[in-house]
Amino acid sequence: MTTVGFDRGKKGFADIINVNDYYSCNSDTTLFNFGRRGVLETRGSFWYRKALGKSCSTQQDCISPLVCDEYAMKCAYSPVNPPFGDSGVNYTSLSQANRDAIGSGWKQIKYLPGTSTTWFPGNDNLLVYPGTEFLFTTGDFSRWLICDKFQAVGEFYNRTPRTITKSSISATPYTAVWFNRQDVQYYGHLDPVISLRDSEISQNEGTVMYTEDSHTAATSSIHSSGMYVFIR
C-alpha cells in the first residue's frame, strides 16, 4: 500500500497515513495515526475528505485519493460505523472489551428516560420488530444483556429459566427466570419481564431490564441514565 509522510513541522499530523484509505479526525482536526496498514481506526469520530476544501457526509464521499492539505481539511459529523446506529445512547465510556462483547449492527427500538416513574409504555410484547437478537441496556452500559429473540418472546412461559447469551455479569451463556405469560386477562400486559438475574432476585437488587405497559413494579431498576432496547 502506498503511504505518504507528512512534514513533522505540521503540528497535529500523523507521521504516516495511507492515501488510499479513509482517514479520521477529531473535533480540532488532529489526525489519528492508523498503525494498522489501511484499517480505519475506530477511535476516529468523523470522516474527512482527502481533497481541497470539501467536507464529506458519507463514506462514499471520501474516496478521492488526493493527498491531504493541512489547511483544507474539514471535519464532517459522520460516525465511523456506529455500533448502535442512529441511537443517541452514549457509548464512549464503554470499555473496548465490552464493545467487542456487545458487537455492532444494533438498531434502537425503545428508550425510557431515567426520570421515568413507570416502565416502557405500550404493549407490543417486543413482537413487531424485525431481527433475531435483543440487547437490553442501561444508558451507561453498567447493566446490559443480550439474548435471542426467541428466548425473550418466541413462546409463552411462566417463571421459566431463559438463556442469556452474554451480559455485563457473564461473558458466557447462563439462564435467568423470566416471564412471558399468555393470560393477559389475569396478569395484564406487563410481560415480557426481562432481568439480569432471576426475576425475584433482580426485583430486589434493582436489575430488572424490561417490562412494559407503563407498569409500576420494580421501578427502582430504572437507571438514571435511561433504559434502552436494541435489536439486530
Secondary structure, DSSP 4 states (H G I P E B T S, - for coil): --EEEPPTTSTT--SEEETTS-EEE-TT-PBPP--SSSPPPTT--EEE-SSTT---SSGGGG---PPP-TTT---B---SS-TTTT-----TTS-HHHHHHH-S--EEEEEE-TT-SS--SS--TT-SS--SEEEEEETTSSSEEEEEHHHHHSS-EEEEEEEE-EETTBSS-EEEEEEE-S-HHHH-S---BEESS-HHHHHHHT-EEE--TT--TTGGGS-TT-EEEEE-
